[in-house]
Amino acid sequence: SASVPAAPAMEGLKPAISLSENALKHLSKMRSERGEDLCLRIGVKQGGCSGMSYTMDFENRANARPDDSTIEYQGFTIVCDPKSMLFLFGMQLDYSDALIGGGFSFSNPNATQTCGCGKSFAAEM
Amino acid sequence: SASVPAAPAMEGLKPAISLSENALKHLSKMRSERGEDLCLRIGVKQGGCSGMSYTMDFENRANARPDDSTIEYQGFTIVCDPKSMLFLFGMQLDYSDALIGGGFSFSNPNATQTCGCGKSFAAEM
């Protein structure tokens, strides 16, 4: 699905992590429901059916760490720690409100295998 | 999670399909966003990684068929065709707005196996 142009750090550079329009719309809605000045921390952790799993949490902007990558999306900020970025660079986050199989989904060029549950993947590093 | 008491057809009879509070809340929100007088049709179909798959669609109440089972939930109506009900009787629908793994989930006593994707199951009939 169409990717929302982020404010590229440098002209013409594809953002490290991109959001589809649906993902941006839903994240902005979730954030406004929470009322705080929140950003989205995306990361990976060991474990899950295919070896690694995605993590996503809303977080107060003040908690962003100096070595985090920060991606600005039309007023919405994504933060990602450097180790996770190794597995997420070039990933696009999408969202569907389908009754069945709805929710967030990750299309991740670093993943050699993705489990049906969508939450876990394998990557060769 | 706590199950919302449906208007039981007969006193004390557990409803054929039950909704958790979160599921009812989210379904009501989705329906109000669509503005029409909609009910939720739940069913099963052949196919999917474990043999059978759940189906769910909002539908205009006028489309309910005479042989459908109809379950009333505090103003919210679920309809289910008789063949699907064979595989869904006693099922509880839940909903989570978790960023990862959020969405609707089915806990179905008829399912002997449920795939990680949550959308497909096996049942012995």
gemmi code that builds the backbone of each chain (N, CA, C; Angstrom):
import gemmi

chains = {
    "A": [
        ("SER", (0.872, -1.212, 0.000), (0.000, 0.000, 0.000), (0.896, 1.245, 0.000)),
        ("ALA", (0.285, 2.354, -0.372), (1.054, 3.582, -0.593), (1.782, 3.961, 0.686)),
        ("SER", (3.027, 4.340, 0.519), (3.803, 4.692, 1.704), (3.754, 6.200, 1.891)),
        ("VAL", (3.660, 6.608, 3.122), (3.554, 8.043, 3.422), (4.968, 8.618, 3.394)),
        ("PRO", (5.217, 9.659, 2.598), (6.585, 10.215, 2.561), (6.945, 10.806, 3.927)),
        ("ALA", (8.012, 10.296, 4.514), (8.464, 10.861, 5.791), (9.281, 12.102, 5.473)),
        ("ALA", (9.621, 12.849, 6.507), (10.537, 13.981, 6.287), (11.919, 13.340, 6.204)),
        ("PRO", (12.440, 13.067, 4.993), (13.702, 12.313, 4.908), (14.836, 13.103, 5.558)),
        ("ALA", (15.683, 12.368, 6.290), (16.805, 13.043, 6.957), (17.599, 13.765, 5.871)),
        ("MET", (17.894, 13.050, 4.797), (18.591, 13.718, 3.678), (17.690, 13.521, 2.465)),
        ("GLU", (17.711, 14.531, 1.597), (16.838, 14.529, 0.419), (16.891, 13.175, -0.289)),
        ("GLY", (15.741, 12.616, -0.627), (15.701, 11.433, -1.481), (16.082, 10.154, -0.751)),
        ("LEU", (16.480, 10.250, 0.540), (16.857, 9.021, 1.246), (15.588, 8.340, 1.762)),
        ("LYS", (15.429, 7.039, 1.457), (14.229, 6.342, 1.916), (14.329, 6.237, 3.445)),
        ("PRO", (13.256, 6.495, 4.194), (13.346, 6.430, 5.653), (13.671, 5.002, 6.102)),
        ("ALA", (14.360, 4.872, 7.210), (14.759, 3.554, 7.715), (13.546, 2.675, 7.936)),
        ("ILE", (12.489, 3.269, 8.523), (11.242, 2.520, 8.740), (10.124, 3.359, 8.154)),
        ("SER", (9.267, 2.763, 7.326), (8.198, 3.576, 6.711), (6.832, 3.094, 7.197)),
        ("LEU", (5.860, 3.983, 7.098), (4.488, 3.702, 7.535), (3.573, 3.760, 6.329)),
        ("SER", (2.622, 2.835, 6.245), (1.595, 2.993, 5.210), (0.610, 4.057, 5.698)),
        ("GLU", (-0.221, 4.538, 4.800), (-1.208, 5.557, 5.198), (-2.117, 5.018, 6.297)),
        ("ASN", (-2.540, 3.757, 6.133), (-3.434, 3.173, 7.148), (-2.746, 3.094, 8.505)),
        ("ALA", (-1.449, 2.753, 8.482), (-0.729, 2.639, 9.755), (-0.629, 4.015, 10.417)),
        ("LEU", (-0.277, 5.028, 9.615), (-0.143, 6.375, 10.177), (-1.480, 6.844, 10.733)),
        ("LYS", (-2.560, 6.598, 9.972), (-3.884, 7.053, 10.410), (-4.251, 6.385, 11.742)),
        ("HIS", (-4.043, 5.075, 11.823), (-4.466, 4.371, 13.037), (-3.588, 4.756, 14.231)),
        ("LEU", (-2.282, 4.890, 14.001), (-1.387, 5.272, 15.101), (-1.739, 6.657, 15.622)),
        ("SER", (-2.044, 7.569, 14.697), (-2.392, 8.928, 15.137), (-3.689, 8.899, 15.942)),
        ("LYS", (-4.629, 8.040, 15.518), (-5.903, 7.929, 16.244), (-5.633, 7.367, 17.651)),
        ("MET", (-4.800, 6.322, 17.722), (-4.513, 5.720, 19.032), (-3.835, 6.747, 19.930)),
        ("ARG", (-2.921, 7.530, 19.348), (-2.188, 8.506, 20.164), (-3.153, 9.574, 20.682)),
        ("SER", (-4.062, 10.056, 19.793), (-4.961, 11.128, 20.266), (-5.894, 10.589, 21.363)),
        ("GLU", (-6.230, 9.268, 21.277), (-7.075, 8.688, 22.332), (-6.322, 8.690, 23.664)),
        ("ARG", (-4.972, 8.651, 23.599), (-4.186, 8.600, 24.845), (-3.801, 10.001, 25.322)),
        ("GLY", (-3.951, 10.982, 24.449), (-3.822, 12.365, 24.884), (-2.411, 12.842, 25.177)),
        ("GLU", (-1.467, 11.966, 25.449), (-0.111, 12.436, 25.785), (0.695, 12.672, 24.520)),
        ("ASP", (1.882, 13.315, 24.701), (2.788, 13.546, 23.574), (3.638, 12.289, 23.390)),
        ("LEU", (3.079, 11.300, 22.694), (3.720, 9.986, 22.633), (4.393, 9.743, 21.291)),
        ("CYS", (5.459, 8.963, 21.328), (6.060, 8.465, 20.086), (5.938, 6.949, 20.118)),
        ("LEU", (6.280, 6.299, 19.013), (6.163, 4.843, 18.927), (7.554, 4.222, 18.899)),
        ("ARG", (7.818, 3.379, 19.900), (9.108, 2.675, 19.903), (8.901, 1.311, 19.235)),
        ("ILE", (9.667, 1.088, 18.148), (9.607, -0.200, 17.460), (10.935, -0.912, 17.693)),
        ("GLY", (10.880, -2.202, 17.953), (12.132, -2.928, 18.167), (11.956, -4.402, 17.878)),
        ("VAL", (12.995, -5.172, 18.154), (12.913, -6.629, 18.027), (13.482, -7.242, 19.296)),
        ("LYS", (13.052, -8.477, 19.580), (13.618, -9.199, 20.731), (13.766, -10.651, 20.322)),
        ("GLN", (14.619, -11.337, 21.038), (14.793, -12.778, 20.806), (13.503, -13.484, 21.196)),
        ("GLY", (13.240, -14.599, 20.525), (12.102, -15.433, 20.968), (10.934, -15.349, 20.007)),
        ("GLY", (9.947, -16.203, 20.235), (8.807, -16.284, 19.317), (8.995, -17.487, 18.405)),
        ("CYS", (7.967, -17.885, 17.700), (7.979, -19.145, 16.957), (9.058, -19.181, 15.865)),
        ("SER", (9.463, -18.040, 15.347), (10.472, -18.086, 14.276), (11.798, -17.518, 14.732)),
        ("GLY", (11.973, -17.327, 16.028), (13.291, -16.927, 16.515), (13.374, -15.500, 17.022)),
        ("MET", (12.745, -14.577, 16.279), (12.778, -13.174, 16.737), (11.356, -12.632, 16.687)),
        ("SER", (11.091, -11.615, 17.504), (9.735, -11.058, 17.536), (9.785, -9.544, 17.515)),
        ("TYR", (8.726, -8.945, 16.941), (8.647, -7.490, 16.902), (8.132, -6.973, 18.240)),
        ("THR", (8.565, -5.792, 18.625), (7.993, -5.126, 19.807), (7.556, -3.737, 19.366)),
        ("MET", (6.445, -3.288, 19.926), (5.968, -1.929, 19.626), (5.299, -1.380, 20.873)),
        ("ASP", (5.653, -0.187, 21.261), (5.024, 0.414, 22.431), (4.939, 1.926, 22.265)),
        ("PHE", (3.856, 2.498, 22.744), (3.819, 3.956, 22.824), (4.709, 4.375, 23.977)),
        ("GLU", (5.391, 5.486, 23.821), (6.339, 5.929, 24.846), (6.369, 7.439, 24.863)),
        ("ASN", (6.613, 7.995, 26.037), (6.726, 9.447, 26.106), (7.996, 9.888, 25.375)),
        ("ARG", (7.883, 10.968, 24.639), (9.028, 11.438, 23.828), (10.263, 11.655, 24.689)),
        ("ALA", (10.011, 12.033, 25.966), (11.158, 12.354, 26.818), (12.056, 11.127, 27.016)),
        ("ASN", (11.493, 9.931, 26.788), (12.283, 8.720, 27.056), (13.202, 8.343, 25.898)),
        ("ALA", (13.117, 9.086, 24.764), (13.977, 8.735, 23.623), (15.433, 8.833, 24.061)),
        ("ARG", (16.259, 7.831, 23.665), (17.649, 7.797, 24.089), (18.535, 8.393, 23.001)),
        ("PRO", (19.703, 8.922, 23.426), (20.559, 9.595, 22.432), (20.927, 8.697, 21.244)),
        ("ASP", (21.097, 7.384, 21.455), (21.547, 6.550, 20.316), (20.370, 5.981, 19.527)),
        ("ASP", (19.141, 6.391, 19.885), (17.976, 5.931, 19.110), (17.989, 6.546, 17.713)),
        ("SER", (17.493, 5.800, 16.747), (17.163, 6.424, 15.455), (15.794, 7.057, 15.625)),
        ("THR", (15.617, 8.249, 15.082), (14.325, 8.934, 15.197), (13.815, 9.236, 13.795)),
        ("ILE", (12.582, 8.777, 13.510), (12.006, 8.997, 12.168), (10.736, 9.821, 12.351)),
        ("GLU", (10.704, 10.989, 11.713), (9.535, 11.870, 11.848), (8.542, 11.585, 10.719)),
        ("TYR", (7.293, 11.392, 11.047), (6.239, 11.127, 10.044), (5.085, 12.095, 10.247)),
        ("GLN", (5.089, 13.186, 9.480), (3.964, 14.142, 9.549), (3.507, 14.312, 10.998)),
        ("GLY", (4.446, 14.687, 11.846), (4.076, 14.973, 13.230), (4.078, 13.738, 14.112)),
        ("PHE", (4.299, 12.571, 13.493), (4.321, 11.352, 14.305), (5.761, 10.852, 14.333)),
        ("THR", (6.269, 10.487, 15.511), (7.676, 10.097, 15.639), (7.833, 8.615, 15.971)),
        ("ILE", (8.735, 7.965, 15.226), (9.090, 6.576, 15.525), (10.513, 6.571, 16.068)),
        ("VAL", (10.736, 5.828, 17.140), (12.107, 5.692, 17.650), (12.488, 4.212, 17.632)),
        ("CYS", (13.773, 3.947, 17.407), (14.244, 2.564, 17.319), (15.689, 2.510, 17.789)),
        ("ASP", (15.984, 1.525, 18.661), (17.358, 1.422, 19.168), (18.267, 0.841, 18.076)),
        ("PRO", (19.568, 1.124, 18.164), (20.471, 0.743, 17.071), (20.511, -0.769, 16.810)),
        ("LYS", (20.476, -1.600, 17.873), (20.573, -3.055, 17.657), (19.339, -3.551, 16.889)),
        ("SER", (18.174, -3.055, 17.291), (16.961, -3.487, 16.581), (16.984, -3.029, 15.134)),
        ("MET", (17.535, -1.837, 14.913), (17.502, -1.270, 13.556), (18.220, -2.193, 12.570)),
        ("LEU", (19.201, -2.962, 13.104), (19.906, -3.907, 12.222), (18.920, -4.864, 11.558)),
        ("PHE", (17.833, -5.165, 12.272), (16.856, -6.142, 11.759), (15.643, -5.470, 11.124)),
        ("LEU", (15.571, -4.138, 11.245), (14.333, -3.459, 10.817), (14.541, -2.475, 9.681)),
        ("PHE", (15.783, -2.255, 9.313), (16.051, -1.223, 8.297), (15.298, -1.540, 7.001)),
        ("GLY", (14.501, -0.595, 6.534), (13.756, -0.789, 5.281), (12.390, -1.403, 5.495)),
        ("MET", (11.992, -1.633, 6.757), (10.713, -2.287, 7.047), (9.571, -1.298, 6.860)),
        ("GLN", (8.416, -1.819, 6.360), (7.246, -0.960, 6.305), (6.179, -1.536, 7.221)),
        ("LEU", (5.608, -0.640, 8.042), (4.525, -1.019, 8.953), (3.199, -0.709, 8.279)),
        ("ASP", (2.302, -1.691, 8.284), (0.975, -1.471, 7.687), (-0.079, -1.745, 8.748)),
        ("TYR", (-1.317, -1.343, 8.493), (-2.407, -1.613, 9.438), (-3.665, -1.915, 8.641)),
        ("SER", (-4.414, -2.933, 9.110), (-5.702, -3.212, 8.478), (-6.751, -3.309, 9.570)),
        ("ASP", (-7.962, -2.761, 9.312), (-9.013, -2.898, 10.336), (-9.967, -4.030, 9.969)),
        ("ALA", (-9.466, -4.984, 9.150), (-10.300, -6.138, 8.818), (-10.720, -6.840, 10.106)),
        ("LEU", (-11.923, -7.376, 10.124), (-12.410, -8.075, 11.317), (-11.544, -9.306, 11.604)),
        ("ILE", (-11.173, -9.998, 10.501), (-10.325, -11.186, 10.655), (-8.937, -10.832, 10.100)),
        ("GLY", (-7.907, -11.078, 10.882), (-6.557, -10.815, 10.392), (-6.220, -9.334, 10.360)),
        ("GLY", (-7.019, -8.534, 11.032), (-6.722, -7.096, 11.089), (-5.580, -6.847, 12.063)),
        ("GLY", (-5.203, -5.585, 12.207), (-4.108, -5.227, 13.120), (-2.886, -4.778, 12.333)),
        ("PHE", (-1.756, -4.632, 13.025), (-0.528, -4.163, 12.379), (0.187, -5.320, 11.713)),
        ("SER", (0.838, -5.057, 10.588), (1.640, -6.103, 9.942), (2.952, -5.479, 9.467)),
        ("PHE", (3.961, -6.318, 9.439), (5.329, -5.866, 9.175), (5.801, -6.472, 7.856)),
        ("SER", (6.164, -5.622, 6.871), (6.850, -6.255, 5.720), (8.313, -5.829, 5.834)),
        ("ASN", (9.129, -6.839, 6.097), (10.498, -6.609, 6.540), (11.496, -7.317, 5.614)),
        ("PRO", (12.248, -6.519, 4.836), (13.198, -7.124, 3.887), (14.279, -7.949, 4.577)),
        ("ASN", (14.499, -7.718, 5.874), (15.548, -8.468, 6.580), (15.069, -9.852, 7.012)),
        ("ALA", (13.751, -10.060, 6.941), (13.211, -11.333, 7.435), (13.322, -12.396, 6.355)),
        ("THR", (13.971, -13.509, 6.668), (14.056, -14.606, 5.688), (12.814, -15.482, 5.808)),
        ("GLN", (12.144, -15.381, 6.930), (10.954, -16.208, 7.156), (10.044, -15.464, 8.114)),
        ("THR", (8.731, -15.488, 7.865), (7.815, -14.825, 8.804), (6.712, -15.801, 9.174)),
        ("CYS", (6.455, -15.925, 10.472), (5.458, -16.896, 10.932), (4.048, -16.393, 10.590)),
        ("GLY", (3.113, -17.323, 10.446), (1.715, -16.979, 10.132), (1.142, -15.987, 11.125)),
        ("CYS", (1.635, -16.064, 12.368), (1.073, -15.153, 13.383), (1.522, -13.728, 13.116)),
        ("GLY", (2.489, -13.521, 12.235), (2.905, -12.167, 11.875), (3.772, -11.487, 12.917)),
        ("LYS", (3.923, -12.136, 14.071), (4.636, -11.448, 15.155), (6.099, -11.868, 15.228)),
        ("SER", (6.424, -12.972, 14.558), (7.761, -13.523, 14.719), (8.406, -13.785, 13.363)),
        ("PHE", (9.723, -13.620, 13.289), (10.412, -13.809, 12.010), (11.811, -14.346, 12.241)),
        ("ALA", (12.416, -14.847, 11.167), (13.814, -15.291, 11.237), (14.617, -14.352, 10.346)),
        ("ALA", (15.856, -14.074, 10.729), (16.713, -13.199, 9.910), (18.133, -13.727, 9.990)),
        ("GLU", (18.857, -13.657, 8.845), (20.284, -14.059, 8.885), (21.121, -12.819, 9.101)),
        ("MET", (21.919, -12.805, 10.121), (22.791, -11.639, 10.343), (24.241, -12.113, 10.326)),
    ],
    "B": [
        ("SER", (-11.424, -13.608, 29.907), (-11.927, -12.286, 30.321), (-13.435, -12.399, 30.553)),
        ("ALA", (-13.949, -11.446, 31.307), (-15.346, -11.535, 31.754), (-16.254, -11.571, 30.534)),
        ("SER", (-17.219, -12.438, 30.606), (-18.138, -12.551, 29.481), (-19.360, -11.687, 29.757)),
        ("VAL", (-19.831, -11.024, 28.735), (-20.980, -10.130, 28.899), (-22.226, -10.994, 28.861)),
        ("PRO", (-23.087, -10.908, 29.894), (-24.310, -11.731, 29.878), (-25.194, -11.329, 28.700)),
        ("ALA", (-25.501, -12.297, 27.836), (-26.415, -11.994, 26.718), (-27.836, -12.120, 27.263)),
        ("ALA", (-28.797, -11.698, 26.458), (-30.198, -11.931, 26.855), (-30.450, -13.392, 26.512)),
        ("PRO", (-30.330, -14.312, 27.490), (-30.433, -15.730, 27.126), (-31.827, -16.051, 26.577)),
        ("ALA", (-31.827, -16.895, 25.504), (-33.127, -17.243, 24.914), (-33.987, -17.833, 26.026)),
        ("MET", (-33.407, -18.785, 26.762), (-34.156, -19.333, 27.905), (-33.317, -19.057, 29.142)),
        ("GLU", (-33.979, -18.817, 30.238), (-33.297, -18.461, 31.494), (-32.115, -19.405, 31.748)),
        ("GLY", (-30.937, -18.853, 32.079), (-29.828, -19.685, 32.541), (-29.126, -20.425, 31.420)),
        ("LEU", (-29.625, -20.308, 30.176), (-28.969, -21.026, 29.067), (-27.777, -20.204, 28.598)),
        ("LYS", (-26.588, -20.834, 28.510), (-25.410, -20.089, 28.065), (-25.614, -19.781, 26.581)),
        ("PRO", (-25.313, -18.547, 26.132), (-25.530, -18.220, 24.725), (-24.628, -19.072, 23.826)),
        ("ALA", (-25.078, -19.363, 22.622), (-24.314, -20.212, 21.696), (-22.948, -19.611, 21.411)),
        ("ILE", (-22.929, -18.286, 21.211), (-21.653, -17.589, 20.994), (-21.612, -16.428, 21.976)),
        ("SER", (-20.502, -16.281, 22.717), (-20.464, -15.187, 23.697), (-19.380, -14.172, 23.322)),
        ("LEU", (-19.540, -12.956, 23.833), (-18.612, -11.858, 23.567), (-17.942, -11.446, 24.860)),
        ("SER", (-16.641, -11.184, 24.824), (-16.021, -10.575, 26.003), (-16.409, -9.100, 26.015)),
        ("GLU", (-16.179, -8.454, 27.153), (-16.518, -7.016, 27.245), (-15.744, -6.226, 26.192)),
        ("ASN", (-14.456, -6.569, 26.033), (-13.642, -5.841, 25.048), (-14.180, -6.036, 23.639)),
        ("ALA", (-14.614, -7.267, 23.344), (-15.139, -7.539, 21.997), (-16.415, -6.720, 21.774)),
        ("LEU", (-17.308, -6.721, 22.769), (-18.562, -5.976, 22.615), (-18.284, -4.489, 22.441)),
        ("LYS", (-17.357, -3.972, 23.256), (-17.040, -2.538, 23.200), (-16.501, -2.180, 21.805)),
        ("HIS", (-15.577, -2.986, 21.303), (-14.953, -2.654, 20.020), (-15.946, -2.815, 18.871)),
        ("LEU", (-16.757, -3.873, 18.917), (-17.738, -4.088, 17.848), (-18.750, -2.943, 17.819)),
        ("SER", (-19.176, -2.490, 19.007), (-20.140, -1.395, 19.059), (-19.508, -0.131, 18.493)),
        ("LYS", (-18.228, 0.074, 18.784), (-17.531, 1.263, 18.278), (-17.443, 1.187, 16.744)),
        ("MET", (-17.068, 0.003, 16.236), (-16.952, -0.153, 14.776), (-18.314, 0.083, 14.125)),
        ("ARG", (-19.377, -0.435, 14.735), (-20.713, -0.291, 14.146), (-21.112, 1.186, 14.138)),
        ("SER", (-20.843, 1.890, 15.247), (-21.275, 3.305, 15.270), (-20.482, 4.101, 14.234)),
        ("GLU", (-19.242, 3.690, 13.983), (-18.450, 4.397, 12.946), (-19.080, 4.173, 11.562)),
        ("ARG", (-19.798, 3.046, 11.408), (-20.391, 2.748, 10.086), (-21.815, 3.285, 9.996)),
        ("GLY", (-22.413, 3.655, 11.126), (-23.669, 4.382, 11.092), (-24.900, 3.575, 10.728)),
        ("GLU", (-24.753, 2.422, 10.082), (-25.963, 1.668, 9.699), (-26.425, 0.772, 10.836)),
        ("ASP", (-27.635, 0.194, 10.672), (-28.157, -0.768, 11.658), (-27.588, -2.142, 11.301)),
        ("LEU", (-26.360, -2.398, 11.773), (-25.649, -3.599, 11.321), (-25.620, -4.663, 12.408)),
        ("CYS", (-25.588, -5.902, 11.955), (-25.337, -7.007, 12.890), (-24.044, -7.675, 12.433)),
        ("LEU", (-23.540, -8.622, 13.247), (-22.277, -9.280, 12.908), (-22.560, -10.725, 12.528)),
        ("ARG", (-22.187, -11.071, 11.298), (-22.344, -12.474, 10.880), (-21.025, -13.203, 11.134)),
        ("ILE", (-21.094, -14.235, 11.963), (-19.910, -15.056, 12.242), (-20.125, -16.419, 11.603)),
        ("GLY", (-19.093, -16.947, 10.973), (-19.242, -18.263, 10.363), (-17.903, -18.949, 10.218)),
        ("VAL", (-17.905, -20.091, 9.564), (-16.663, -20.811, 9.272), (-16.686, -21.204, 7.796)),
        ("LYS", (-15.498, -21.399, 7.248), (-15.423, -21.880, 5.863), (-14.260, -22.866, 5.793)),
        ("GLN", (-14.296, -23.684, 4.762), (-13.183, -24.612, 4.528), (-11.938, -23.816, 4.148)),
        ("GLY", (-10.785, -24.362, 4.495), (-9.537, -23.735, 4.013), (-8.789, -23.036, 5.134)),
        ("GLY", (-7.581, -22.589, 4.823), (-6.726, -21.987, 5.843), (-5.713, -23.022, 6.319)),
        ("CYS", (-4.713, -22.609, 7.018), (-3.583, -23.490, 7.338), (-3.996, -24.693, 8.188)),
        ("SER", (-5.048, -24.593, 8.956), (-5.399, -25.744, 9.787), (-6.690, -26.401, 9.323)),
        ("GLY", (-7.141, -26.065, 8.141), (-8.298, -26.778, 7.579), (-9.564, -25.967, 7.514)),
        ("MET", (-9.856, -25.212, 8.590), (-11.075, -24.385, 8.577), (-10.703, -22.976, 9.009)),
        ("SER", (-11.520, -22.014, 8.583), (-11.203, -20.619, 8.927), (-12.466, -19.907, 9.389)),
        ("TYR", (-12.264, -18.923, 10.268), (-13.391, -18.124, 10.752), (-13.720, -17.048, 9.728)),
        ("THR", (-14.997, -16.697, 9.659), (-15.385, -15.543, 8.837), (-16.188, -14.609, 9.730)),
        ("MET", (-16.018, -13.318, 9.524), (-16.796, -12.325, 10.276), (-17.064, -11.132, 9.367)),
        ("ASP", (-18.283, -10.710, 9.301), (-18.617, -9.547, 8.471), (-19.755, -8.767, 9.100)),
        ("PHE", (-19.692, -7.456, 8.993), (-20.867, -6.657, 9.359), (-21.883, -6.814, 8.244)),
        ("GLU", (-23.140, -6.868, 8.609), (-24.195, -7.113, 7.623), (-25.439, -6.368, 8.050)),
        ("ASN", (-26.208, -5.935, 7.075), (-27.457, -5.272, 7.417), (-28.420, -6.303, 8.020)),
        ("ARG", (-29.126, -5.874, 9.064), (-30.015, -6.819, 9.767), (-31.024, -7.454, 8.823)),
        ("ALA", (-31.378, -6.684, 7.764), (-32.429, -7.194, 6.867), (-31.973, -8.486, 6.183)),
        ("ASN", (-30.645, -8.706, 6.135), (-30.144, -9.888, 5.406), (-30.185, -11.159, 6.240)),
        ("ALA", (-30.570, -11.031, 7.535), (-30.591, -12.246, 8.357), (-31.554, -13.250, 7.737)),
        ("ARG", (-31.156, -14.537, 7.698), (-31.979, -15.555, 7.054), (-32.790, -16.301, 8.119)),
        ("PRO", (-33.945, -16.849, 7.714), (-34.821, -17.496, 8.710), (-34.117, -18.608, 9.490)),
        ("ASP", (-33.187, -19.338, 8.877), (-32.593, -20.463, 9.631), (-31.329, -20.034, 10.397)),
        ("ASP", (-31.017, -18.726, 10.390), (-29.860, -18.251, 11.171), (-30.166, -18.361, 12.667)),
        ("SER", (-29.122, -18.613, 13.430), (-29.239, -18.412, 14.878), (-29.001, -16.932, 15.127)),
        ("THR", (-29.773, -16.344, 16.014), (-29.608, -14.911, 16.322), (-29.345, -14.773, 17.811)),
        ("ILE", (-28.224, -14.093, 18.148), (-27.877, -13.919, 19.562), (-27.852, -12.418, 19.832)),
        ("GLU", (-28.679, -11.981, 20.797), (-28.754, -10.554, 21.127), (-27.783, -10.236, 22.267)),
        ("TYR", (-26.967, -9.217, 22.106), (-26.003, -8.806, 23.131), (-26.156, -7.326, 23.412)),
        ("GLN", (-26.957, -7.004, 24.449), (-27.105, -5.578, 24.855), (-27.213, -4.689, 23.619)),
        ("GLY", (-28.169, -5.003, 22.767), (-28.407, -4.149, 21.609), (-27.543, -4.517, 20.416)),
        ("PHE", (-26.620, -5.461, 20.628), (-25.772, -5.864, 19.497), (-26.202, -7.271, 19.092)),
        ("THR", (-26.362, -7.524, 17.785), (-26.866, -8.813, 17.320), (-25.816, -9.599, 16.545)),
        ("ILE", (-25.661, -10.864, 16.895), (-24.787, -11.775, 16.144), (-25.689, -12.765, 15.412)),
        ("VAL", (-25.384, -13.011, 14.135), (-26.131, -14.045, 13.397), (-25.134, -15.109, 12.922)),
        ("CYS", (-25.623, -16.339, 12.859), (-24.744, -17.437, 12.450), (-25.581, -18.503, 11.761)),
        ("ASP", (-25.098, -18.982, 10.603), (-25.873, -20.002, 9.873), (-25.733, -21.347, 10.586)),
        ("PRO", (-26.716, -22.245, 10.378), (-26.743, -23.493, 11.153), (-25.504, -24.362, 10.946)),
        ("LYS", (-24.990, -24.433, 9.709), (-23.834, -25.322, 9.463), (-22.608, -24.804, 10.228)),
        ("SER", (-22.401, -23.472, 10.190), (-21.250, -22.918, 10.924), (-21.407, -23.145, 12.417)),
        ("MET", (-22.662, -23.041, 12.890), (-22.881, -23.158, 14.335), (-22.386, -24.508, 14.868)),
        ("LEU", (-22.398, -25.505, 13.988), (-21.890, -26.826, 14.419), (-20.460, -26.707, 14.917)),
        ("PHE", (-19.710, -25.765, 14.343), (-18.279, -25.615, 14.689), (-18.035, -24.473, 15.677)),
        ("LEU", (-19.101, -23.707, 15.972), (-18.883, -22.493, 16.767), (-19.617, -22.501, 18.099)),
        ("PHE", (-20.439, -23.501, 18.307), (-21.270, -23.502, 19.530), (-20.371, -23.432, 20.766)),
        ("GLY", (-20.611, -22.462, 21.629), (-19.829, -22.317, 22.861), (-18.597, -21.454, 22.690)),
        ("MET", (-18.401, -20.881, 21.511), (-17.191, -20.090, 21.246), (-17.310, -18.720, 21.902)),
        ("GLN", (-16.164, -18.195, 22.406), (-16.178, -16.813, 22.901), (-15.252, -15.976, 22.042)),
        ("LEU", (-15.794, -14.813, 21.628), (-15.018, -13.868, 20.836), (-14.417, -12.823, 21.766)),
        ("ASP", (-13.117, -12.588, 21.614), (-12.449, -11.589, 22.452), (-11.791, -10.557, 21.536)),
        ("TYR", (-11.401, -9.434, 22.110), (-10.708, -8.411, 21.323), (-9.624, -7.781, 22.185)),
        ("SER", (-8.456, -7.548, 21.560), (-7.391, -6.837, 22.269), (-6.885, -5.711, 21.375)),
        ("ASP", (-6.623, -4.526, 21.974), (-6.078, -3.433, 21.146), (-4.562, -3.355, 21.316)),
        ("ALA", (-3.935, -4.478, 21.704), (-2.477, -4.495, 21.819), (-1.874, -4.122, 20.462)),
        ("LEU", (-0.765, -3.418, 20.482), (-0.120, -3.024, 19.223), (0.339, -4.264, 18.456)),
        ("ILE", (0.860, -5.238, 19.225), (1.316, -6.474, 18.592), (0.335, -7.589, 18.999)),
        ("GLY", (-0.151, -8.313, 18.021), (-1.048, -9.417, 18.350), (-2.431, -8.948, 18.764)),
        ("GLY", (-2.747, -7.718, 18.496), (-4.086, -7.202, 18.811), (-5.086, -7.709, 17.788)),
        ("GLY", (-6.337, -7.338, 17.973), (-7.392, -7.761, 17.036), (-8.324, -8.755, 17.713)),
        ("PHE", (-9.188, -9.405, 16.928), (-10.166, -10.350, 17.486), (-9.518, -11.719, 17.655)),
        ("SER", (-9.921, -12.434, 18.681), (-9.423, -13.807, 18.856), (-10.596, -14.695, 19.273)),
        ("PHE", (-10.502, -15.951, 18.883), (-11.594, -16.914, 19.061), (-11.157, -17.994, 20.044)),
        ("SER", (-11.894, -18.145, 21.156), (-11.574, -19.356, 21.944), (-12.773, -20.283, 21.725)),
        ("ASN", (-12.464, -21.387, 21.054), (-13.493, -22.251, 20.479), (-13.340, -23.677, 20.990)),
        ("PRO", (-14.276, -24.138, 21.831), (-14.180, -25.491, 22.394), (-14.228, -26.579, 21.329)),
        ("ASN", (-14.742, -26.238, 20.138), (-14.834, -27.255, 19.078), (-13.516, -27.436, 18.342)),
        ("ALA", (-12.598, -26.500, 18.560), (-11.329, -26.547, 17.805), (-10.365, -27.502, 18.493)),
        ("THR", (-9.878, -28.496, 17.760), (-8.885, -29.415, 18.345), (-7.488, -28.824, 18.174)),
        ("GLN", (-7.364, -27.882, 17.258), (-6.064, -27.263, 16.977), (-6.303, -25.870, 16.443)),
        ("THR", (-5.513, -24.897, 16.866), (-5.674, -23.539, 16.333), (-4.320, -23.030, 15.862)),
        ("CYS", (-4.279, -22.509, 14.646), (-2.998, -22.045, 14.086), (-2.568, -20.758, 14.774)),
        ("GLY", (-1.256, -20.508, 14.776), (-0.694, -19.302, 15.392), (-1.334, -18.037, 14.843)),
        ("CYS", (-1.736, -18.110, 13.561), (-2.317, -16.888, 12.962), (-3.682, -16.602, 13.571)),
        ("GLY", (-4.265, -17.545, 14.299), (-5.528, -17.290, 14.991), (-6.744, -17.339, 14.088)),
        ("LYS", (-6.492, -17.485, 12.785), (-7.626, -17.390, 11.865), (-8.109, -18.764, 11.440)),
        ("SER", (-7.291, -19.787, 11.686), (-7.634, -21.099, 11.146), (-7.576, -22.144, 12.259)),
        ("PHE", (-8.432, -23.172, 12.162), (-8.468, -24.197, 13.213), (-8.866, -25.530, 12.610)),
        ("ALA", (-8.643, -26.580, 13.367), (-9.074, -27.918, 12.952), (-10.147, -28.353, 13.945)),
        ("ALA", (-11.138, -29.108, 13.469), (-12.197, -29.597, 14.361), (-12.584, -30.987, 13.903)),
        ("GLU", (-12.883, -31.893, 14.885), (-13.357, -33.240, 14.508), (-14.880, -33.221, 14.532)),
        ("MET", (-15.463, -33.556, 13.469), (-16.940, -33.612, 13.439), (-17.370, -35.006, 13.045)),
    ],
}
model = gemmi.Model(1)
for chain_id, residues in chains.items():
    chain = gemmi.Chain(chain_id)
    for i, (resn, *xyz) in enumerate(residues, 1):
        res = gemmi.Residue()
        res.name, res.seqid = resn, gemmi.SeqId(i, " ")
        for name, pos in zip(("N", "CA", "C"), xyz):
            atom = gemmi.Atom()
            atom.name, atom.element = name, gemmi.Element(name[0])
            atom.pos, atom.b_iso = gemmi.Position(*pos), 0.0
            res.add_atom(atom)
        chain.add_residue(res)
    model.add_chain(chain)
structure = gemmi.Structure()
structure.add_model(model)
structure.setup_entities()
